[in-house]
């Protein structure tokens, strides 16, 4: 943005549309900004409702790559207020942003702020920009009832917390009896329920192959979680072996340790179809990969913006 002169170059700039003088921290003059953002309505800051977000001064980014249902929008701040009230567990907007990023709906933007991932777009999350050009995400009002989000709060909230406006759900730690389940949930799999192998970062996993993967992620300082419950829809959920937080959103690693066993292979295909159906990023690791695991994972994770020392 160009400055007006030496005497006020630290204070003023020019509107990116009409060229009028504006305070340097703003990209557009007041009139042009209102024309670019019809949802703000009047010249004063407006809110859509008690759960709405400030819309004056926010410019939606191009939406040609996804469809939005429109309607009410919630900011991370409003979501934090809602779940703080519902659970009795104080949550900040910063913590809310991190929780949503861990679920896989958003990712941190390189210049600061957040933007939707592919999974976020499927949830009708949209990207907006503040007057300073920092991107942030706005969420449909109905997202407060999404099981993936509710489940995450059920995991972190105090045991005495009650959800005043949602139905009880089964969380990862209390999914009920899965003894008869032979599917792709990760809890009852053909590997069994025991997690007897301890990794360097303290995780307990089910096989030596998973130990090697977890230790690689830990020593490479790659943020990850083991068997984090992934709720896809009200009727579809699974537990990936590893959930990895990358600059391009969540990536999932599966170790197919019992390839060649017919029942195991059938359930492997079911799980892979879920990954494909929901357009999730998957890294497959097979027993033959273990001899060169560091090199293989480094190359595959590099595709998602993860840099390792290998």
C-alpha positions, 0 to 999 in steps of 0.5 A, spaced: 500 500 500 502 506 498 503 512 503 501 519 502 508 522 503 514 522 508 510 526 513 504 521 514 507 515 511 506 511 518 499 513 519 495 513 512 495 509 506 490 509 500 484 505 499 485 499 494 479 500 490 478 507 489 484 510 492 482 515 497 486 516 503 485 511 509 488 509 515 494 505 514 491 499 518 485 498 513 485 496 506 479 499 503 475 506 505 469 505 509 464 506 503 468 501 499 468 496 504 461 496 505 460 495 498 464 489 498 461 486 504 453 487 503 452 482 509 454 488 514 448 492 512 448 499 515 454 503 516 455 500 523 457 494 526 452 489 526 451 482 529 446 476 526 443 474 532 445 473 539 450 467 537 452 472 530 459 474 528 461 482 527 460 482 519 462 490 518 469 490 515 469 483 513 470 481 506 468 473 504 474 470 500 472 467 493 467 461 494 467 459 487 470 452 490 464 450 495 457 452 496 454 455 502 448 454 505 448 461 508 444 463 514 447 465 521 454 464 522 458 463 529 465 465 530 470 462 534 469 466 540 461 465 540 462 458 539 467 458 545 461 462 549 456 457 547 460 451 550 463 454 556 456 455 558 453 448 556 459 445 559 461 449 565 468 449 563 471 455 561 474 455 554 477 461 550 477 463 543 484 461 542 482 454 545 476 453 541 480 454 534 485 449 536 480 444 538 477 445 531 483 445 528 485 438 531 478 435 529 480 437 522 476 442 519 481 448 519 488 449 519 493 455 521 494 460 515 501 461 514 500 469 515 496 468 521 489 466 522 485 460 520 482 457 514 477 451 512 480 445 510 476 440 505 473 437 511 471 444 513 468 446 507 464 440 507 461 442 514 459 449 511 465 453 514 467 459 510 473 463 510 472 471 512 478 476 513 478 482 518 479 489 516 487 488 517 486 482 512 487 476 517 483 470 515 478 467 520 473 462 520 465 462 520 461 456 522 454 455 521 449 455 527 448 448 527 455 446 528 454 446 535 450 440 535 455 436 531 457 430 534 465 431 533 465 437 536 460 435 542 464 429 543 471 433 543 468 437 549 465 431 552 472 428 553 475 435 556 470 437 560 469 436 567 466 429 569 460 433 572 459 437 566 452 437 563 450 439 556 444 442 557 441 443 550 444 436 547 443 429 547 448 424 551 453 421 546 458 415 546 465 418 546 472 414 545 472 413 552 465 410 553 463 407 546 459 401 550 460 394 548 464 393 542 466 386 543 461 383 538 464 389 533 468 386 527 469 393 523 473 399 522 473 402 529 480 401 531 477 399 538 475 391 537 479 390 531 482 383 529 489 386 533 485 385 539 483 391 545 490 390 549 495 396 548 501 393 551 507 396 547 509 403 550 512 408 546 517 414 547 512 419 548 508 415 553 503 412 548 501 405 549 500 402 542 498 395 539 504 393 535 511 393 534 510 397 527 505 402 531 511 403 536 516 405 530 511 410 527 509 413 534 517 414 535 518 417 529 513 422 529 515 423 536 523 424 535 521 428 528 517 433 533 511 432 529 504 433 532 500 427 533 495 423 536 494 415 537 487 412 536 483 419 536 476 418 535 474 420 528 466 422 527 464 423 520 457 423 521 452 421 526 452 413 523 459 413 521 466 413 525 472 410 526 479 411 530 485 412 525 491 409 528 495 416 528 492 423 527 497 428 524 497 435 525 500 438 518 500 445 515 495 442 510 490 440 515 489 433 518 493 427 515 491 420 518 496 414 518 494 407 518 499 401 519 496 395 516 499 390 520 496 383 518 495 384 511 494 377 508 488 375 513 482 375 509 477 378 515 482 383 516 483 385 509 475 385 508 475 390 514 481 394 511 477 395 505 471 398 509 476 403 512 479 405 506 472 406 503 471 411 509 477 415 507 475 415 500 468 417 501 470 423 506 476 425 502 481 424 508 488 424 507 491 417 508 498 415 509 498 407 508 504 403 512 505 396 511 510 391 514 514 391 508 515 399 509 518 398 516 525 397 514 525 404 511 520 407 515 523 414 516 525 415 509 518 413 507 514 417 512 519 423 511 517 423 503 510 422 504 509 427 510 513 432 506 507 432 501 503 435 506 508 441 508 511 437 514 519 438 514 523 433 518 530 432 519 531 426 515 
